[in-house]
Amino acid sequence: MVNWCKRIPLAILKAGKIPRHIAFIMDGNRRWAVKQHKDKIAGHSFGKLYSGFDKLLEVIDWCLELGISTITVFAFSTDNFKRTQEEVEELMRLFREACRKLKEQE
């Protein structure tokens, strides 16, 4: 079965016109962790070998291959600052790690 991330580009191609701008909301990591009986913070950094960030990079590559010129990613909201200091610090650490990865790919 093809997962939803792979079906999106196929659906776009089948629809004909390629959008110029697409946005993604990264959400659900904490809910996933709770359902897996893991610490909420573990949901953000689960799968060090293949994280949500790595999947986002893959999806962005698909968008670029399709000719989508503008991509917006909502990855952190002001509500996230209402979380525990430990969780906010982990999210900021992951953000810095993601920025380093992006810089390495230049």
Backbone hydrogen bonds, N-H to C=O, Kabsch-Sander energy under -0.5 kcal/mol:
donor,donor_aa,acceptor,acceptor_aa,energy
6,K,3,N,-1.0
7,R,3,N,-1.4
8,I,4,W,-1.7
10,L,6,K,-1.0
11,A,7,R,-2.9
12,I,8,I,-2.4
13,L,9,P,-2.6
14,K,10,L,-2.4
15,A,11,A,-1.7
16,G,12,I,-0.9
16,G,13,L,-0.7
17,K,15,A,-1.0
22,I,70,T,-2.0
24,F,72,T,-2.5
26,M,24,F,-0.6
26,M,74,F,-2.6
27,D,25,I,-0.8
32,W,28,G,-2.5
33,A,29,N,-2.2
34,V,30,R,-2.5
35,K,31,R,-2.4
36,Q,32,W,-1.7
37,H,34,V,-1.5
38,K,33,A,-3.2
42,A,39,D,-0.8
43,G,39,D,-0.8
43,G,40,K,-0.9
44,H,40,K,-0.6
44,H,41,I,-1.2
45,S,41,I,-1.2
46,F,42,A,-0.8
50,Y,47,G,-1.0
55,K,51,S,-2.0
56,L,52,G,-2.4
57,L,53,F,-2.4
58,E,54,D,-1.8
59,V,55,K,-2.6
60,I,56,L,-2.7
61,D,57,L,-2.2
62,W,58,E,-1.9
63,C,59,V,-2.4
64,L,60,I,-2.6
65,E,61,D,-2.4
66,L,62,W,-1.7
67,G,63,C,-0.6
67,G,64,L,-0.9
68,I,63,C,-2.5
69,S,67,G,-0.6
70,T,20,R,-2.3
72,T,22,I,-2.2
74,F,24,F,-3.1
75,A,73,V,-0.8
80,N,77,S,-1.3
81,F,78,T,-1.2
82,K,79,D,-1.8
83,R,80,N,-1.5
88,V,84,T,-2.5
89,E,85,Q,-2.7
90,E,86,E,-1.9
91,L,87,E,-2.5
92,M,88,V,-2.4
93,R,89,E,-2.2
94,L,90,E,-2.5
95,F,91,L,-2.1
96,R,92,M,-2.4
97,E,93,R,-2.4
98,A,94,L,-2.4
99,C,95,F,-2.3
100,R,96,R,-2.2
101,K,97,E,-2.3
102,L,98,A,-2.4
103,K,99,C,-2.4
104,E,100,R,-2.2
105,Q,101,K,-1.2
106,E,103,K,-1.2
